[in-house]
Amino acid sequence: MSLTNPPEQSRGENRNAAAPTPFLTTKVTMPTLVEMKRQGKPITALTAYDYATSRLVDEAGIDMILVGDSLAMVVLGHDNTLSVTVDEMLHHTRAVRRAVRRALVIADMPFGSYHGKLSEAVGNAVRFVKEAGAEAVKIEGPRTELVRALTAAEIPVVGHLGLTPQSVHRMGGYRVQAKTAEAVLQLRADAEALAEAGAGAIVLEGVPREVAAAVTADLAIPTIGIGAGPECDGQILVFHDILNMTFAPHAKFVRQYADVSAVIRDAVERYREDVEHRAFPTDEESYHLPAAVRKAAEAALATPFDSSDKA
């Protein structure tokens, strides 16, 4: 395990180093991700929470779609991820699954759904596969016993180490993890244990680049980074973050690719103004009676309305 600093790349060099490889047209599965790691092909991942955005993400060629518990914050307006329920996650996972044809659909198991009895955790995971169509579930922390149980139940598992948002209270906030030698060794051991237990991939969040690079080199399964540097086998970001739709300051690792909030706000304001000035709808945007019935209809409409008329 080497912690030598990887070579730095500027943002421009990173974009122009090589033309991107055309994405696969066949269905992405967990074995697909392992093969992509073996071939050195970067894995792309985004969160998504509904039919429309998931369809756009899938059609853009993203390999993995995570129905993240981050929907608690970016969709439902909560302060953190802890309050979202299994039923809410199932609801959104169903919507995503209806839209997706190619990407691997992974469902986040929410806080409390796998923290009790092992049998209950497996039962909740079964619901995500059976009722919502998820093709894998994601759990946070080094829960090797649960990974083994889910794998035995034929449910693919994605692990999540480093900054685990469901542990926000224990961590005292959203802080970079694995910053001491002891913590680095523990993260490495946890990652290897998850892989040995049967995890098909591991999300590394909020860890130093050098640590993520070393862990990635250690493992035969893919690592998916978020705030973990470019040496991970793949990268994931929150859909709303890359489009500036979170109404909150961005983390250091977020790159904004469009300001969709400005586009939406501008469109809604122009619509409001058009309605207020009676510029919408126009005659061309209205339906009309056929000429053959127009006169008869106009005559009928011109007759005073009598509420006592029961004819």
N, C-alpha and C positions, 0 to 999 in steps of 0.2 A: 504494500500500500504506500504509494508515493504521494507526498504533499508538496512536491515541487511546484512552484508557480507556473501555470500554463502560459503559453505565449499570448500576449495581449493582441487584440484586434480592434481596430477602430470601427465605428459604425459603418462607415463607407466601405472599408475593406470587407466587412462581413457581408454586405449586400452584394458586392460585385465580384467576390472571389470565384464563383462558379454559377453557371445557370442552374436553376432548380430542376431536380429530376421530376418528370411528369408523374403524377400520382397514379396509383393503381386503380383499375376500374372494377376489380373484383372485391367482394365483401371482405372487410377487415375483421379478423378474428384475433384472439389472444396469441395463437401460434404465429399469425402474421407479424405481430409486433416483435416477437423473439427473432424471427427471420430478418426483419428490418434491422435489428441491432446487429445481428451476425454480419449482414452485408454493409453495415455502416451507413444506412439510410436514415436520416433524421425523421422522427415521428412528430406529427403535428397534432395538437389537441386544443380544444376550446371548451368552455362551459356553454350550455344552452338550456333553456327552460320551457320553451313552448314550440308549437308546430312551425310557425313562420320562420323564426330565427334558426331553428334546427334544420329546416329544409335548406335555407341559404348556406348555412355552415357546411352541410353535407355536400351540396352541389359545388361548393368551392374546393372540395377535395380534402377536407380535414380528416385525419385518420381516426381520431378518438373524440367522442362527444361525452363530456361528463355532465350529468344532471347534478350539479353541485348543490350542497346544502347552503352555499353562498346565496341561493335564491332567497333565503330568509332576509338577507340584507338588500340585495339589488332589485328584487321583485316585490317582496312583501314589506320592506321598510323597517325591519327590526335592526337593533343595534349590533347584534352578533348572530352567529349561526345556531345558537343553542335552542332556540324556541321552535324551530321548524319541526313538524311532526311527520311520522311515517306516512299517514294518509295524504298529507300535502306533498310529500316527495313522490309518492305513488302517482298522484294526480298529474304532476308535471312530467314524470317519466313516461307515462302513457302518451302524453301529447308529443313528446320528443320522438318516441319510438314510431309513431304513426308517420312522421316526416322523413325518417332516415332510411336510406337504401344501402349505403356503402359503409359509413363509419361504424366503428364499434361503440355501442351505447353502454355507458357505465353509470350506475346509480350510486350516489353517496348515501350510505346508511347514516341517518341523523343521530344526533346525540341522544343517548338513552335506549336506542334500539338494539344495541349489542353490548351493553355494559353490565348486564345482569347474567342470568342463567344462560349457559351455552345453548341449550335447546331452544330458548326463546329467541336468541340471536339468529340461529339457523332458520327458525321459522319466519322471522322477519325478512331475512335474505331471500328465502323461497318466494315470499310474496312479490318482491321486486322482479324476480325472474318470471314467475308464473302469471301474476296479475298485470304487471306493467311492461313486460317484454324486455327488461334489462338483460344485457349479455354478460355483465360482470357487475360486481358491487365493490365499492371502495370503503375501507375502514381505516381509522387513524390509530397509530400507535403500534408497538411491537407485540401484537396479540397473536402469537404463534399457534396457540391451542385453537383459537377460533378459525384461523386460516386453514389448519388441518381439517377441522370439522366441515368447513364450507367446501373445501376441495373434495372431501369424501362424499359430500352431497352433490357433486358435479356442478358447483357454482364457482366460476372463475373469480379470483380476488385480486384487487389492486391495493397494495399497501400504501401508507402515507406516513412519512417520518420527517423529523425536523420541526418546523413551526406547524403544529397541528391546531387549527383554529378552535376545535372543540375543547382544547385544554387551555383556553385563553385565561381563565381565572387562576389556574395553577401556575401558568407562566408569567402572570402579572402583566399581560398585554401581548400584543403581536410583536415579538422580539426575535431577532436572528438567533438561531440555535447553533450548537456544536462549536462554541468559540473557545473551549479549553481542550487540552490534550485528552483529558479524561472523557469529556463529552464526545470528542471525535471518535475515540475508540468504542464508546458505547453505541454511537450511531452506526458505525461499521458493523459491530456485532449484531445489532438489531436488524439491519438490512440483510445480512447473510442468513440470519435465523428465519426471517420472513420468506426469503427465497427458498430455503431448505424446506420450509413448511408447505410450500406450494403456491405462493403468490406468483402471479404472472407478470407483474410489473410493480414498481414502487415510485410514488410521487415523492420527490425531495423538495421541501419548501423552506425558504428562508434559512439556508445554510451557506457558509462560505464557499466560493467557487472551487477552491482547492480541495475541500472536503468532498464535495459532490463529484468532482472529477475522479478522485481516488476510489470512492465507493462505486461509481459507474464502471470503472476499470475492473473492479473486483468481481462484479456480478455477471452471471450469464443471462439474467433477465433484464429488460429495459428499465432505465430510470427516466422519469418524466420530471423535468425541473420547472419550478416556479420560484424565481428569486434564488436560483442555485447555480447560475452561470451557464455558459454555452457548451460545456463538455458533457452534459447529460445527453442521453440517447434521444430525448424529445423535449418539447416545451409545451406548457399549458398556460393560458391566461384566462381571465374572466371576460366573457363576451362584452359585458357592459363597460369594462375598464378600457378596452381597446377602442371603444366608440365614444368615450366620454359621456357615459350615461349613468354614472354612479353618484353624482352630486356630492363627492367627497374628494379630498386630496388623494392623488395617486401614490402608490408605493414606488420606491426607487426603481424596481424591476419592471414596471409597467411602461410599455410603449404605446402611445395613442396613435392609431392609424386613421382615424376620422373623428370629426366633431359632429356626431349624429344628433346630439342634443340641440345644437344650434340649428341644424336643418329642420328638425321637428318643430322647435319653437317658432321658427320663422314661418313655416307652413301653416301652423295653427293660428298665428297672429294674422296672416294674410287672409285666411278663411274667415276669421272673426270680422275683420274689416270689410270684406266683401259682403257678408251677411248684413252687417250694420248699415252699409251704404246701398243695400239692395242691388248689388252688382252680381250676386249669386242667389238663385240660379238665373241664367239667361233664358230667352225663348228657345234657343237651340238646345238647352239642357232640360227642357220641359217636354212632357208628353202632350199630344193633341188628339182630339177626336177626329175620326175619319170624316172627310167632307160630306159623305153621303148621310151621316147622321147628325152633323153639326147643327143644322137649322132646327131640326126637331128637338134636339137636346136643349138648344138655346131657348126655344119657345117653352119647353117644359120647365126649365130653370127660371124663366121669367115669371111663371105663375106664382102668386103669393102662397106661402106655405101655411096650411091650415092643420094645426095639431089635432083637431077633432076629426079630420078626414081619415077614415080607416080603409079607404078604397085601395 
